[in-house]
Amino acid sequence: MSQSCIECLSLISTDDFRVINRRPPAAIKLPSIPIQQQQQQQPRCPPSPAAAPPPPERRVVVANHLPIRATPDPDRLSTAPWRFELDEDSLYLQLRDGFSPETEVWYVGCLKPEIDPRYHEEISQTLAEKFRCVPVFLPPEVLNNFYHGFCKHYLWPLFHYMLPISPAHGGAARFDRKNWQAYVSANKIFAQRVVEVLNPEEDSIWIHDYHLLLLPTFLRKKYHRVKLGFFLHSPFPSSEIYRTIPVREEILRALLNCDLVGFHTFDYARHFLSCCSRMLGLDYESKRGYIGLEYFGRTVSIKILPVGIHMGQLESILKGGEIVEKVKELKERFKGKTLIVGVDDLDIFKGISLKFLALGRLLEQNPDLRGKVVLVQICNPARSKGKDVREVEDEIQSVANSVNRRFGRGQDGYSPIVFINGGALTTLEKAAYYAVAECCAVNCIRDGMNLVSYKYTVCRQMGNDHDVGKVEKKKSVLIVSEFIGCSPSLSGAIRVNPWNIEAVASAMSDAITMKDEEKRMRHEKHYKYISSHDVAYWARSFDQDLERSCRDHYNKRYWGVGFGLGFRIVALGPSFRKLSIEPIVAAYKKTSTSSRLILLDYDGTMTPQASVDKSPSDEVITVLNRLCDDPRNVVFIVSGRGKEPLSKWFSRCPKLGISAEHGYFTSWTRESSWQACLVVMDSDWKKIAEPVMELYTETTDGSFIEHKESALVWHYQEADAHFGQSQAKELLDHLENVLANEPVVVKRGQHIVEVKPQGVSKGIVVSNLVSTMQSEGKSPDFLLCIGDDRSDEDMFESIARQVENPQSPSIAEVFACTVGQKPSMAKYYLDDTSDVIMLLQGLANASAVERPPRNQV
């Protein structure tokens, strides 16, 4: 069936129709996954008492890499020469502790080593059976362009605020269309693998990090009701940085195809919301502590919660006997010295060379500390390859050598900087360094979260409970950069600007000379937070919010719109459908002996919002006159515009009724006089409101004030989107305060803030017109109301009350219709103004056919 035919049925959504008619998918080659889990979503039905027990809850975690360690095993000659084991250090493996024990967790992602294609099928089966892991095998060229090209050398630097200013600028490459296409292809391949293990009706999908920003679009396109969450582990840049991405809207729309989007800090979330506002025109609201974006009838929830560490893993290491020996060894090695520890990845944003320079400045300014302070810097292997990594490594080594030559003492082997390749250290060995260090310095110039300070604090809490080191029990000092995600949660840390060498050196001095009691107080504050906000708490909280965000999935109908990466779904009420001409014309004809009431908004309904010339076209005038010529019809334009422009524009429609300024003024025909509503007009409030509006107009470029007889309107559609919205919120609060005792209401609409008398709305217009017709013995049996914006929702709400009120005279045929597919109190919609005109022409033609002879009239 064609798409248009499906829409005309208006019985089920396109998604549901495809579900019913889809053939069962081909069997996948993962034997542990039941084939019945591949079925498409169907409307939920309560299980019968005799039904089989429901399958266990499942979570599908999707990340660039699987939580699997793969090591070569050349002894296995007849099978794939690899040995696999779970990576206990992987965050994605650790987060399963946040789910119930009965929950199955499946993982989809790539393996770190390159695997010979001959073994793909065998390895897929092995990983699925043993670890519930589904490997994604990307072609080598796609993998290189996707990961090293687009992710690590374009997207990752840009998300960390580094713009690719020139090709010679190390660390950030310019946008490359070939790499972008590889990124799209990789995300599409990930989607195909997710589909193989997904039960879309029951499972929840949790996507991680910037490698898979487009994956939500591919999954939402296939399954409109799937529960879909995304968490970004890197920073999200400000809109000034993000807007430089040529494919910025595609990425934003992909994230908005999720039900829940998570960030470590409010700053990252605020930047994302700002980008949605500036580039897509979307506003967010905060309700009962939850932030949400309204996006085509769906609410996309925003989650702000920093990730935690796995307490159990560290506890098991710190309670073992092996670490005791390592701690003894380190204490003996650094006896009589104050140890500062740093653990960082080897990349351009960790600020390691700045940290070394700060230590050099500390020793320069404090000669008495020479020979007494040691900075042990552990560097984890780089996650990418390239010129930028080599340059950073060379710079770090050069600065370390310079400081050591200047302040080291060769005779006793003292070096102020001990530089260690972290790839050679185990988790236990790193924990031992944490346990003996008096201070931990995290000096990143930009980082998403960084859990080093969390691990250090826990190791200081537990790692010194052995016989050795009781003097240092339960005290620690943290020096953290202002530009990392963990900084807001560590209120007792010494926060520094890593670019300020003097300030970092001063922070190191403060940490070394700080009294033990203060160290204990700071440590206790940190440990209390870290131990209660571990990785299980983070995962459980995200999972609960994802369930909350998806609870209305089966109460709405979904329609897919847009092509390619612009795809999104429109969520509509179960009874919301397109208004077809045939049924409304039939209802129109049935009321040929009764009165009819037709109410039409103007801007956005009879004429496009984007139109420069706002006056009605000849086509609009003609169809209105044809409807008005039928004596059974009462036709009204109900608009927020003033009576002067409306009178001028519709002077060629002598029988047309006009309700101006949201119903404050009403004229039944061109010859009748304007009638003001019964609200007593007191304009003194304008003397208060107008100066306030003028103040905001002066400070907001592109804004202006519209003066109406009954209202004042502040417009900001031509102003900067973000600043205009901010000013509108401030103006709304300001006006509500100064007009609190005045008989007016202050409302915010689409790019406007309006002040108007109380009791004036388009909803009142509907009630008054119906009451007047009933009092004249012309109670309408047909009511058509069409509008497109928030003010028209008052009309739809008034009509709904009229229909539901048993004491009101019944109206046989009621059609409340909004323009555009969006959430509305109306039960019908039309796509655009051309559809509205076509519908009205159909009604006018019906009037012409069935109009009675003049002597009967």
C-alpha positions in Angstrom: 0.0 0.0 0.0 1.2 3.5 -0.7 2.0 5.9 2.1 -0.8 8.3 1.1 -3.3 5.3 1.2 -2.1 4.4 4.7 -2.6 8.0 5.8 -6.1 8.2 4.4 -7.1 5.1 6.4 -6.4 7.0 9.6 -6.9 3.8 11.6 -3.4 2.9 12.5 0.0 4.6 12.3 2.4 3.8 9.5 4.6 2.1 12.1 1.8 -0.2 13.3 0.8 -1.0 9.7 4.3 -2.0 8.8 4.5 -4.1 12.0 1.4 -6.1 11.1 2.5 -6.7 7.5 6.2 -7.3 8.1 7.5 -10.7 7.3 9.5 -12.5 10.0 13.2 -11.6 9.7 15.8 -14.2 8.7 17.2 -16.2 11.5 20.4 -14.8 12.9 23.5 -16.9 13.5 23.7 -16.4 17.2 22.3 -19.6 18.7 21.7 -18.3 22.2 19.3 -15.6 21.1 15.7 -16.8 20.6 14.3 -16.1 17.2 11.0 -14.9 18.6 12.8 -11.9 20.2 13.2 -10.6 16.7 9.5 -9.8 16.3 8.4 -6.2 15.7 6.6 -4.3 18.4 2.9 -4.8 18.8 0.5 -3.0 21.1 0.8 -4.4 24.5 -1.9 -6.8 25.8 -2.2 -7.9 29.4 -1.0 -11.5 29.8 -3.6 -14.2 30.4 -3.4 -16.2 33.6 -2.2 -19.2 31.7 0.4 -17.4 29.8 4.1 -18.4 30.1 6.3 -16.3 32.4 7.6 -13.2 30.8 11.1 -13.3 29.4 13.8 -11.6 31.6 14.4 -7.9 31.2 17.2 -7.1 28.8 19.5 -4.1 28.3 21.5 -3.7 25.1 24.6 -1.6 25.7 26.2 -0.3 22.6 29.7 1.3 22.6 32.6 1.6 20.2 34.5 -1.2 21.9 33.2 -4.4 23.6 34.2 -5.0 27.3 36.4 -7.8 26.1 40.1 -8.4 26.2 41.4 -10.3 23.2 44.9 -11.9 23.2 46.5 -13.9 20.5 46.6 -17.7 21.1 48.8 -19.2 18.3 48.4 -22.7 19.9 44.8 -22.9 18.6 45.4 -24.1 15.1 42.0 -25.5 14.1 40.0 -22.5 15.4 40.3 -18.8 15.6 43.7 -18.0 17.2 42.3 -15.7 19.9 41.6 -16.0 23.6 38.8 -13.8 25.0 38.0 -12.7 28.5 35.9 -9.9 30.1 37.7 -6.6 30.7 37.0 -5.9 34.4 38.3 -2.3 34.0 35.7 -1.5 31.3 33.0 1.0 32.5 30.5 -0.8 30.2 30.9 -4.0 32.0 30.8 -2.4 35.4 27.5 -0.6 34.8 25.6 -3.9 34.8 25.8 -3.8 38.6 23.1 -1.1 38.4 20.6 -3.5 37.0 18.7 -6.2 38.8 20.4 -9.7 38.9 17.7 -11.1 36.6 18.4 -8.5 33.9 20.3 -9.8 30.9 22.8 -7.4 29.6 24.0 -7.7 25.9 26.9 -5.8 24.5 27.4 -4.6 20.9 30.7 -3.1 19.8 34.0 -3.6 18.1 36.9 -5.7 19.2 40.2 -3.8 19.7 42.5 -6.0 17.5 41.9 -6.6 13.8 40.3 -10.0 13.2 40.8 -12.1 10.1 37.5 -12.2 8.2 37.7 -16.0 8.1 37.0 -16.1 11.8 34.2 -13.6 12.1 31.4 -16.0 12.2 33.1 -18.3 14.7 34.1 -15.5 17.0 30.6 -14.0 16.8 29.1 -17.3 18.0 31.7 -17.7 20.7 31.3 -14.2 22.2 27.5 -14.5 22.1 27.4 -17.8 23.9 30.1 -17.0 26.5 29.8 -13.3 27.1 26.5 -12.1 25.5 28.6 -9.9 23.2 27.9 -9.1 19.6 31.0 -8.0 17.8 30.9 -5.4 15.0 33.4 -6.0 12.2 34.1 -2.9 10.2 36.0 -3.0 6.9 39.5 -1.8 7.5 39.2 1.4 5.4 35.9 2.3 7.0 37.3 1.6 10.5 40.4 3.8 9.8 38.4 6.7 8.4 35.6 6.3 11.0 37.7 6.0 14.2 41.1 7.7 13.4 39.8 10.1 10.7 36.4 11.4 11.9 36.2 10.4 15.6 39.7 11.0 17.0 41.0 13.7 14.7 37.9 15.8 14.0 35.0 15.2 16.4 37.0 14.5 19.6 39.2 17.6 19.4 36.3 19.8 18.5 34.2 18.5 21.4 37.1 19.5 23.5 37.0 23.0 22.1 39.8 22.7 19.6 38.9 24.1 16.2 40.8 22.9 13.1 42.1 26.3 12.2 44.7 25.1 9.7 45.9 21.8 8.4 49.2 22.3 10.1 47.5 22.8 13.5 48.3 19.6 15.4 45.6 17.6 16.9 42.5 18.7 14.9 41.8 17.9 11.3 39.4 19.7 9.1 36.0 18.2 8.1 36.5 15.6 5.5 33.5 14.3 3.6 35.1 10.9 3.0 35.6 10.5 6.8 32.0 11.6 7.4 30.7 9.0 5.0 32.7 6.4 6.8 31.2 7.6 10.1 27.7 7.3 8.7 28.5 3.8 7.3 30.0 2.6 10.6 26.9 3.8 12.6 24.7 2.0 10.1 26.6 -1.3 10.5 26.3 -0.9 14.3 22.5 -0.5 13.8 22.4 -3.7 11.8 24.2 -5.6 14.5 21.9 -4.2 17.3 18.8 -5.3 15.3 20.1 -8.9 15.4 19.7 -9.1 19.1 17.0 -6.7 19.8 13.5 -7.3 21.0 12.1 -3.8 20.3 9.0 -4.2 22.4 10.7 -5.0 25.6 14.5 -4.2 25.5 16.1 -0.9 26.4 19.1 0.3 24.3 21.8 2.4 25.9 24.3 4.0 23.5 27.6 5.4 24.6 29.7 8.3 23.5 30.5 10.4 20.4 31.5 7.5 18.2 27.8 6.6 17.7 26.0 9.9 17.6 24.0 8.9 14.5 23.0 5.4 15.7 19.7 6.7 17.3 18.4 7.8 13.9 19.0 4.4 12.3 17.3 2.5 15.2 14.4 5.0 15.5 13.7 4.7 11.8 13.3 1.0 12.1 11.5 0.8 15.5 9.5 3.9 16.4 8.7 2.8 19.9 12.0 1.3 21.0 13.4 2.6 24.4 16.5 4.5 23.4 19.0 6.2 25.7 22.3 7.9 24.9 25.1 9.1 27.2 27.9 11.4 26.1 31.1 10.8 28.0 33.0 13.7 26.5 32.3 17.4 26.9 29.6 19.0 24.7 31.0 22.2 23.3 29.4 25.6 23.4 27.2 26.6 20.4 29.9 28.9 19.1 32.2 25.8 18.7 29.5 23.3 17.7 28.0 25.4 15.0 31.2 25.1 12.9 30.4 21.5 12.2 29.0 21.2 8.6 26.7 18.4 9.6 25.6 20.0 12.9 21.9 19.6 12.4 22.1 15.9 11.4 23.9 15.1 14.7 21.5 17.1 16.8 18.5 15.5 15.2 20.0 12.1 15.7 20.4 12.7 19.5 16.8 14.0 19.6 15.7 10.7 18.3 16.5 9.3 21.7 14.2 9.2 24.7 16.9 10.2 27.1 20.2 12.0 26.5 22.7 12.0 29.4 25.6 14.3 30.3 28.1 14.5 33.1 27.6 18.1 34.1 25.0 20.8 33.6 27.5 22.8 31.5 27.5 20.1 28.9 23.7 19.8 29.0 23.3 23.6 28.8 25.5 23.7 25.7 23.5 21.0 24.0 20.2 22.8 24.9 21.6 26.0 23.6 22.5 24.4 20.3 19.0 22.9 20.0 17.6 26.4 20.6 19.9 28.3 18.2 20.0 25.8 15.4 16.6 24.0 15.6 14.5 26.6 17.4 13.6 24.2 20.3 12.9 25.4 23.8 13.3 23.3 26.9 11.3 23.2 30.1 12.0 22.0 33.6 9.2 20.2 35.3 9.5 18.8 38.8 13.3 18.5 38.5 13.3 17.0 35.0 14.5 18.8 31.9 12.7 18.0 28.7 12.8 19.2 25.1 9.5 19.0 23.1 10.3 17.6 19.7 7.5 16.8 17.3 5.1 15.7 20.0 7.8 13.7 22.0 9.5 14.8 25.1 13.3 14.2 24.9 14.5 14.0 28.5 17.9 15.4 29.6 19.8 13.6 32.3 22.7 15.2 34.3 24.7 12.8 36.4 28.4 12.2 36.5 29.5 8.6 36.3 31.1 6.9 39.3 33.7 4.2 39.8 33.3 0.5 40.6 33.8 0.4 44.4 33.8 -3.4 44.5 36.7 -3.8 42.1 38.9 -1.4 44.0 37.9 -2.9 47.4 38.9 -6.4 46.2 42.3 -5.1 45.1 42.9 -3.1 48.2 42.0 -5.9 50.6 44.3 -8.3 48.9 47.7 -9.2 50.3 49.6 -8.4 47.1 49.1 -4.7 47.4 50.6 -4.6 50.9 54.0 -5.6 49.5 53.7 -3.1 46.7 52.8 -0.3 49.1 55.8 -1.2 51.3 58.1 -1.1 48.3 56.9 2.3 47.2 57.1 3.8 50.7 60.7 2.6 51.0 61.5 3.9 47.6 60.1 7.4 48.3 61.0 7.5 52.0 61.2 11.0 53.4 59.6 12.6 50.3 56.1 14.0 49.7 54.6 12.1 46.8 52.2 13.8 44.2 50.7 11.4 41.8 49.1 12.0 38.3 47.6 9.4 36.0 46.6 10.5 32.6 46.1 9.3 29.0 48.7 10.4 26.6 46.8 13.1 24.6 46.8 16.8 23.9 44.2 17.7 26.5 45.6 16.2 29.7 47.9 19.2 30.5 50.8 17.0 31.6 53.5 19.4 30.4 51.7 22.3 32.2 51.8 20.2 35.4 55.5 19.6 35.0 56.1 23.3 34.5 54.1 24.1 37.6 56.2 21.6 39.6 59.3 23.4 38.3 57.9 26.7 39.4 57.2 25.3 42.8 60.8 24.1 43.3 62.1 27.4 41.9 60.1 29.4 44.4 60.7 27.0 47.3 64.3 25.8 47.4 63.6 24.0 50.7 61.3 21.6 48.9 64.0 20.4 46.5 64.8 16.8 47.3 61.6 16.5 49.3 58.8 16.5 46.6 58.4 14.0 43.8 55.7 14.0 41.1 55.0 10.5 39.8 53.3 10.9 36.4 51.8 7.7 35.0 50.8 7.9 31.3 48.3 5.5 29.8 48.9 4.5 26.2 47.4 6.9 23.6 44.1 5.8 22.1 44.8 7.1 18.7 47.8 7.5 16.4 49.3 10.4 14.6 51.6 13.4 14.6 49.8 15.1 17.4 50.4 12.2 19.8 54.1 12.1 18.9 54.4 15.8 19.4 52.7 15.6 22.8 55.0 12.8 24.0 58.1 14.6 22.8 57.0 17.8 24.6 56.2 16.0 27.9 59.6 14.2 27.8 61.4 17.4 27.0 59.8 19.4 29.9 60.4 16.5 32.3 64.1 16.3 31.4 64.4 20.0 31.7 62.9 20.1 35.3 64.9 17.0 36.3 68.2 18.5 35.0 67.6 21.8 36.8 66.4 20.5 40.2 67.5 16.9 40.4 70.5 15.7 42.4 72.5 13.0 40.7 74.4 12.0 43.8 71.4 10.6 45.6 69.4 9.7 42.5 66.7 12.4 43.2 64.5 13.3 40.3 61.5 15.6 40.9 59.6 14.0 38.1 59.2 10.3 37.7 57.7 9.6 34.3 56.1 6.1 33.9 54.6 4.4 30.9 51.2 3.3 32.3 50.8 0.6 29.7 53.2 -1.5 31.7 51.4 -1.0 35.0 48.5 -3.1 36.3 45.4 -1.7 38.0 46.9 -3.0 41.3 50.2 -1.2 40.8 48.4 2.1 40.0 46.3 1.6 43.2 49.5 1.3 45.2 50.8 4.6 43.9 47.4 6.2 44.8 47.6 4.7 48.3 51.0 6.2 49.1 50.6 9.6 47.4 49.9 12.6 49.7 48.3 14.5 46.8 46.7 13.8 43.4 47.0 16.4 40.6 44.6 16.3 37.7 45.5 19.2 35.4 43.5 18.5 32.2 42.9 21.6 30.0 39.6 19.9 29.0 38.1 16.5 29.8 34.7 14.9 29.9 34.7 13.4 33.4 38.1 11.9 34.5 37.7 9.4 37.3 41.4 9.5 38.5 40.5 11.7 41.5 37.7 9.3 42.5 40.0 6.2 42.4 42.7 8.1 44.3 40.3 9.0 47.1 39.0 5.4 47.5 42.6 4.1 47.5 43.6 6.6 50.2 40.5 5.5 52.3 41.2 1.7 52.1 44.8 1.3 51.0 46.3 2.5 54.2 44.5 0.3 56.6 47.4 -2.1 56.7 50.1 -2.0 59.4 52.3 0.1 57.2 51.1 3.7 56.7 48.7 4.1 59.6 50.2 7.6 60.0 48.6 8.6 56.7 45.2 6.9 57.3 42.2 8.5 55.7 43.5 11.8 54.5 44.1 13.1 51.0 44.3 16.3 49.0 43.1 16.8 45.4 44.2 19.4 42.9 41.7 19.3 40.0 41.3 21.4 36.9 38.2 23.6 36.6 37.7 22.2 33.1 36.9 18.5 33.9 33.5 16.9 34.6 34.4 15.7 38.1 35.3 19.1 39.4 31.7 20.2 40.4 31.3 17.1 42.5 34.5 17.5 44.5 33.7 20.5 46.6 36.8 20.0 48.9 39.3 19.9 46.1 41.7 22.7 45.3 40.4 23.9 41.9 42.9 25.4 39.5 43.1 26.9 36.0 45.7 24.6 34.4 46.9 27.4 32.1 47.9 29.5 35.1 51.3 28.0 36.0 51.7 30.2 39.1 48.3 29.1 40.4 49.0 25.4 40.0 52.3 25.8 41.7 50.6 27.6 44.6 48.0 24.8 44.8 50.8 22.2 45.0 52.4 24.3 47.8 49.1 24.5 49.7 48.6 20.7 49.3 52.0 19.9 50.7 51.8 22.3 53.7 48.1 21.7 54.5 47.4 20.5 58.1 46.4 16.9 58.5 43.1 17.7 60.1 42.1 19.8 57.1 43.2 16.9 54.8 41.0 14.5 56.7 38.0 16.8 56.5 38.4 17.3 52.7 38.9 13.5 52.3 35.8 12.5 54.3 33.7 14.9 52.2 34.9 13.4 49.0 34.8 9.8 50.1 31.2 10.1 51.3 30.1 11.4 47.8 32.2 9.0 45.8 31.1 5.8 47.7 27.4 6.7 47.5 27.6 7.7 43.8 29.4 4.8 42.3 28.9 3.3 38.8 26.0 1.1 39.9 24.1 4.2 41.2 24.8 6.0 38.0 23.6 3.1 35.8 20.5 2.5 38.0 19.5 6.2 37.9 19.9 6.4 34.1 17.9 3.2 33.6 15.1 4.4 35.8 14.9 7.7 34.0 14.9 5.9 30.7 11.9 3.9 31.8 10.2 7.0 33.0 10.9 8.8 29.7 9.3 5.9 27.7 6.2 5.2 29.7 3.9 6.9 27.2 5.2 5.1 24.1 2.1 3.0 23.7 -0.3 5.8 24.4 0.6 7.6 21.2 0.7 7.0 17.5 3.9 7.6 15.6 4.6 8.8 12.1 8.0 8.8 10.5 8.9 11.9 8.5 12.0 13.2 6.8 14.6 11.4 4.7 18.1 10.1 5.6 19.7 11.7 8.6 16.8 14.2 8.8 14.4 11.4 9.8 12.3 11.9 13.0 9.1 10.6 14.3 6.0 12.7 15.1 4.0 11.5 18.1 0.3 12.1 18.0 -2.7 11.3 20.2 -4.5 8.0 19.5 -7.5 9.9 18.0 -5.5 12.5 16.1 -5.8 12.1 12.4 -5.7 14.0 9.1 -9.0 15.7 8.2 -10.1 14.4 4.8 -12.4 16.3 2.5 -14.9 13.6 1.9 -16.2 13.0 5.4 -16.4 16.7 6.3 -18.2 17.5 3.1 -20.7 14.7 3.8 -21.2 16.1 7.3 -21.5 19.6 5.8 -24.3 18.4 3.5 -26.1 16.6 6.3 -26.6 19.9 8.0 -28.0 21.6 4.9 -31.2 22.6 6.8 -29.4 23.9 9.9 -27.0 26.6 10.8 -23.2 26.2 10.6 -20.4 28.0 12.3 -17.0 28.2 10.7 -14.1 29.7 12.7 -10.7 30.4 11.0 -7.5 31.7 12.3 -5.6 34.0 9.9 -1.8 33.9 10.2 -0.5 30.4 9.6 -3.9 29.1 8.7 -5.2 31.2 5.8 -1.8 32.6 4.9 1.7 31.1 5.4 3.6 32.4 8.5 6.7 32.9 6.3 4.8 35.1 3.8 6.2 38.7 3.5 2.9 40.1 2.2 0.4 39.3 5.0 -2.7 40.5 3.1 -5.1 37.8 1.9 -4.8 36.5 -1.7 -7.6 36.7 -4.2 -8.1 32.9 -3.7 -8.7 33.4 0.0 -11.2 36.2 -0.6 -13.1 34.2 -3.2 -13.5 31.1 -1.1 -14.6 33.1 2.0 -17.2 35.0 -0.1 -18.5 31.7 -1.5 -18.9 30.3 2.0 -20.5 33.5 3.3 -23.0 33.5 0.4 -24.7 30.4 1.9 -27.3 31.9 4.4 -26.9 28.9 6.7 -23.2 29.7 7.3 -21.7 32.1 9.9 -18.0 32.5 8.9 -15.6 34.3 11.2 -11.9 35.2 11.1 -10.6 34.9 14.6 -7.2 36.6 14.9 -4.8 38.2 17.3 -4.2 41.1 14.8 -5.7 44.5 15.3 -9.1 45.5 13.9 -7.7 48.1 11.5 -5.6 45.8 9.3 -8.2 43.1 9.4 -11.0 45.5 8.3 -8.8 46.8 5.5 -7.8 43.3 4.2 -11.3 41.8 4.3 -13.2 44.8 3.1 -14.1 42.8 0.0 -16.0 40.2 2.1 -19.2 42.0 3.2 -20.7 39.1 5.0 -17.6 37.9 6.8 -17.4 38.2 10.6 -14.1 39.3 12.2 -12.9 38.8 15.8 -9.8 40.9 16.3 -7.2 41.1 19.1 -8.0 37.5 20.3 -11.7 38.4 20.6 -11.6 41.8 22.3 -13.3 43.4 19.3 -16.0 41.6 17.2 -17.8 42.6 14.0 -20.5 40.3 12.5 -20.4 41.8 9.0 -18.6 44.6 7.2 -21.5 47.0 7.8 -21.9 46.3 11.5 -20.0 48.2 14.1 -17.2 46.8 16.2 -18.3 45.5 19.6 -15.9 45.4 22.5 -16.2 42.4 24.9 -17.8 43.0 28.3 -14.4 43.3 30.0 -14.1 46.8 31.5 -11.1 48.4 29.7 -8.7 50.1 32.0 -5.6 51.2 30.1 -3.6 52.5 33.1 -1.6 49.2 33.1 -0.1 50.2 29.7 1.6 53.1 31.4 3.4 50.5 33.6 4.0 47.8 31.0 5.2 50.0 28.1 8.3 51.5 29.7 9.4 48.0 30.8 9.0 46.7 27.2 10.9 49.7 25.9 13.8 48.9 28.2 14.0 45.4 26.8 13.6 46.6 23.3 16.6 49.0 23.7 18.8 46.2 25.0 17.6 43.5 22.5 18.6 44.2 18.9 15.9 43.0 16.5 13.0 43.3 18.9 10.0 45.7 18.7 6.7 46.6 20.4 3.3 46.2 18.7 0.6 48.4 20.1 -3.0 47.2 20.0 -6.0 48.9 21.5 -6.4 46.1 24.1 -2.9 44.7 24.3 0.9 45.3 24.1 3.0 42.7 22.3 6.8 42.5 22.4 8.2 40.6 19.4 11.7 39.1 19.3 11.7 36.9 16.2 14.4 39.0 14.5 16.7 38.9 17.6 19.4 36.4 18.3 17.5 33.2 19.1 19.3 32.4 22.4 19.5 36.0 23.7 15.9 36.7 22.6 14.6 33.7 24.6 16.6 34.7 27.6 15.3 38.3 27.4 11.7 37.0 26.9 12.0 35.0 30.1 13.3 38.0 32.0 10.6 40.3 30.5 7.9 37.8 31.4 9.0 37.7 35.1 9.5 41.5 35.2 6.0 42.2 33.8 4.3 39.6 36.0 5.9 41.4 39.0 5.0 44.9 38.1 1.5 44.0 36.9 0.6 41.6 39.7 -2.2 43.9 40.9 -3.5 44.8 37.5 -6.5 43.2 35.7 -4.2 41.7 32.9 -2.5 38.5 32.0 1.1 38.2 30.7 1.6 35.3 28.2 4.6 34.1 26.2 3.8 32.9 22.7 5.9 32.0 19.6 8.6 34.7 19.7 6.3 37.1 21.6 5.5 38.3 25.1 2.0 39.7 25.3 0.1 41.6 27.9 -3.7 41.7 27.5 -6.8 42.1 29.7 -8.0 39.2 31.8 -11.0 37.3 30.3 -9.9 37.9 26.7 -9.1 34.8 24.6 -10.1 33.0 21.4 -11.8 30.4 23.6 -14.2 33.1 24.9 -14.9 34.0 21.3 -16.2 30.5 20.6 -18.4 30.5 23.6 -19.9 33.9 22.8 -20.6 33.2 19.1 -22.3 29.9 19.9 -24.3 31.5 22.7 -25.4 34.3 20.4 -26.5 32.0 17.6 -28.4 29.8 20.1 -30.2 32.9 21.6 -31.3 33.8 18.0 -32.7 30.4 17.4 -29.9 29.4 15.0 -28.1 26.8 17.2 -25.3 25.4 15.0 -25.3 21.7 14.0 -22.0 22.0 12.2 -18.9 23.6 13.7 -15.5 23.8 12.0 -12.6 25.5 13.7 -9.1 25.7 12.1 -6.0 27.3 13.7 -2.3 26.8 13.9 -0.7 28.2 17.1 -1.0 28.3 20.9 -3.8 30.9 21.0 -5.9 28.7 18.8 -5.6 25.9 21.4 -8.0 28.0 23.5 -10.6 27.6 20.8 -10.1 23.9 20.6 -10.3 23.6 24.4 -13.5 25.6 24.5 -15.1 23.4 21.8 -14.1 20.3 23.7 -15.8 21.6 26.8 -18.9 22.6 24.8 -19.1 19.0 23.4 -18.5 17.3 26.7 -21.0 19.5 28.7 -24.3 17.6 28.9 -26.2 20.8 29.7 -25.1 22.5 26.5 -27.2 22.1 23.3 -25.5 19.3 21.3 -23.7 20.1 18.1 -24.1 17.2 15.6 -20.9 17.7 13.6 -17.8 19.1 15.2 -14.4 19.4 13.5 -11.5 21.0 15.5 -8.4 21.1 13.3 -4.9 22.3 13.7 -2.4 23.1 10.9 0.6 20.8 11.0 1.2 17.5 12.7 1.9 18.5 16.3 0.4 17.9 19.8 -2.9 19.7 20.0 -6.3 19.8 21.7 -7.7 19.4 18.2 -8.7 15.9 16.9 -7.7 16.6 13.3 -4.9 18.2 11.4 -4.1 19.6 7.9 -0.6 19.7 6.6 -0.4 23.4 5.6 -2.4 26.4 4.4 -2.9 25.0 0.9 -4.7 22.1 2.5 -6.9 24.5 4.4 -7.8 26.4 1.2 -8.6 23.2 -0.6 -10.8 22.0 2.2 -12.7 25.3 2.3 -13.1 25.2 -1.5 -14.7 21.7 -1.1 -17.2 23.1 1.4 -17.9 26.0 -0.9 -18.6 23.7 -3.8 -21.0 21.7 -1.6 -22.9 24.9 -0.7 -23.2 25.8 -4.4 -24.6 22.4 -5.3 -27.2 22.3 -2.5 -28.0 26.0 -2.1 -31.9 26.5 -2.1 -33.7 28.7 -4.5 -33.8 32.4 -3.6 -37.6 32.4 -2.9 -37.0 29.8 -0.2 -34.2 31.8 1.3 
